[in-house]
């Protein structure tokens, strides 16, 4: 591809903004229904923001430690270094650190608060399941999570979800309080508010947080495929990863659960109702979008060969081996 890849940070900005606004609306509704005081609201906003800022600031260290991943040298993983160096140089970004996690469940993730503190991690399993071209597609996806500042967005969503959950628990144990409480108890608003706070609000906050995560996955699929110029490779990789996870799901520990939303695919076996609470969109839908993107890129190449201005990159997209 001629010239440097432009990291345009494509994401569904309007949808994400609306989801954040909805989360704040839930917070204010809990506070209003239960007659909470300004001090109560302020305390939980501070708790949510402080704890989530710490998780965001040290996200790279926490994630790799949770997966017991080990940083590898170029001598140990020359092919990974070659791929990551090529893609980061193409994006005009610093070279991230590279880790390998000692699990046979196929997956990968990227983390770090910015490009200078980024780390990419592949499991031992994904290195055995995928070929080099598919690994390149996966790493393009993961690098775009960092370049699109998805870690920050996820941290903000986590903070808001934490605030909502803490407010709900406080109303369950403390029964709300303060402002106009007697009038609300007389017409049932106090009881309704407590029920909404303790049962429905945390569930709603979780669903909104998961929706933001799914949006980010779609965006990273598209942006990563533009970076590699090869959406078909990522589509093939996702298919192999999903099949591999079904055969060899990742053990659900505190560490793996904390990192699961960062991974390229759901690392656990999702069945039945658990799919509703998945941090990742359906793999079949992601593959369909990628294949459509591949067709569009192929059409652009035909236009280029005919002397017209291409829309996408000049990379070819042969069938996956």
C-alpha positions, 0 to 999 in steps of 0.5 A, a space after each residue: 500500500 502506498 503511503 502511511 495508513 491513517 488511523 482515523 479512530 472510526 467508531 460508532 461515536 453517536 451510539 456510544 455517546 447515547 449509551 453513556 447518556 443512558 447510563 447517567 440517566 439511570 444513575 439520576 433516576 435511582 437517585 431521584 426515586 430513592 430520595 438519595 442525598 447529594 453526598 450519597 451520589 457524590 461518594 459513589 461517583 468518586 468510588 467508581 471513578 477512582 477504582 476504574 482510573 486505577 484499573 485503566 492506568 495500570 491496565 497493561 500490567 493487570 491484564 498480563 498478570 491476570 493471564 500469567 503471560 510472559 513477555 517474549 523476545 524477538 528471538 523467541 517469537 520472530 514471526 510475531 515481532 515481524 507482524 506487529 512491527 509491520 502493522 505498528 509502523 504502517 499505522 505510525 505508532 510505537 512498537 508494543 510489548 509482546 506477550 504469550 499466555 500459557 493457555 491452550 484456549 485460542 485467543 488474543 488481546 491488547 491492552 494499555 492506556 495509550 500507544 506508548 504503554 501498549 501490550 499485545 498478548 497471544 495465547 499458546 493455543 492461538 499460535 497453534 491453531 492459526 496460520 501466519 496470515 490469520 495471526 496478522 488479521 487478529 493482531 491488526 484487530 487488537 492493535 486498533 483497540 489501542 489506537 482507537 482508545 477503547 481501553 479508556 472508553 471501557 474504563 468510563 463505562 465500567 466506572 458508570 456501571 460501578 456507580 449504578 451498582 453501588 447506588 443500588 446496593 446502598 439503597 438495599 441496605 440503607 433504604 435510600 434517604 433524605 430528600 422528600 422521602 416521607 412523601 415518596 414512601 406514602 405513594 410507593 415511590 420509595 419501595 419502587 425505587 429500592 426495587 429498581 435500584 437493587 434488581 433492575 438497575 445493575 442488570 441494565 447497567 451491565 447490558 449497556 456496558 456489554 453493548 458498548 463492548 460489542 460496538 467496539 469489537 465491530 469497530 476493531 474488526 473493520 479498522 483492523 481489516 483496513 490496517 491489514 488490508 485483509 478482512 478475509 484473514 480475520 474472518 477465517 481466524 474468528 471462525 477457527 477461534 470460536 471452534 477452538 474455544 468450544 473444544 477448549 474453553 478457557 478456565 473461568 478464574 478471577 483473572 480470566 474473567 477480568 480480561 475476557 472483555 478485552 479478548 478478540 472472542 469470548 473465551 468461555 463457552 457461551 450457551 443459552 442465556 449467557 449469550 445475552 451477557 456476552 461481551 462480544 457480538 455473534 461471531 457469525 455476524 462479525 464474519 458476515 460483515 468482514 466478508 462483505 468488506 472483503 468483497 468491497 475491497 476486491 471491487 476497489 482493486 478492480 476499479 484500480 486495475 481499470 485506472 479508477 481511483 481505489 477506495 480501499 487498500 491495494 492488498 489482495 485478498 486470496 482465499 484463506 488456505 
